[in-house]
Amino acid sequence: GYYMNSIQNLNYVGTEDAFYAPFPMFHGTGKVPFLAMGAFGGRVVVKEQFKTHDFWHDVDHYKCTITILLPAMAKWVLALPPSPNDQRHSLK
């Protein structure tokens, strides 16, 4: 159904990928990473909650290649102070 349709565009994801998932499991964004990695391979990095200041560290530490950012989350990440490492990350 709905969730499977949402992962169809992730066909570039493979077994070498890691999906960063700081979402509650009762929410759709908490289910999509597991469906995507179940369909295409790879792993899911689960965090209990989203913390803006941990985002880039977590992505780098766990070598995440894909994530979902809701609009408010993207706004918070973009509001972080510039860093020399901003362009050095593993996201696709």
C-alpha angles and dihedrals in degrees: 000000000000099000094047089052089053093059098047091093091055093076090124089069117100145168093290093059131099122204114212106218118181093161136113113258093231090063125078091242088059092055100044096069092055093046092048095048091043090054100040104023127242130103139283122230106208121202123183092230142352115266115183096210091051096048101092093036091053093046090051097040095050094035092235116187101184139030143154121243118192113217095261091048092051090050091053093047092048090050092059114112114265116268133192086238096056094108095038106086140112100240115121 
